[in-house]
Amino acid sequence: MCAVSRDLLKEMGPSDGSPNHSILSVDALWYLNETIEYQANMVKRNTITLVKQLTAKATTDGRWGNSAAQGMV
């Protein structure tokens, strides 16, 4: 996980050529980053679970060749 701290966001400040203000506060940017990371981890976990379930079903049904999991593993 690549967590970004509020302090790091404050230290970084605006990049060259950008205005000295942001539409979002540092706290809002930090919260947005944390939310995106959380959602990405949930998608990853759900995808892994789905692939495991599809693989298990395909192998127990003996339909590996016709399974939706075939291209996912």
Helices and strands as residue ranges (DSSP letters): H 6-12, H 26-61, G 64-66, G 70-72
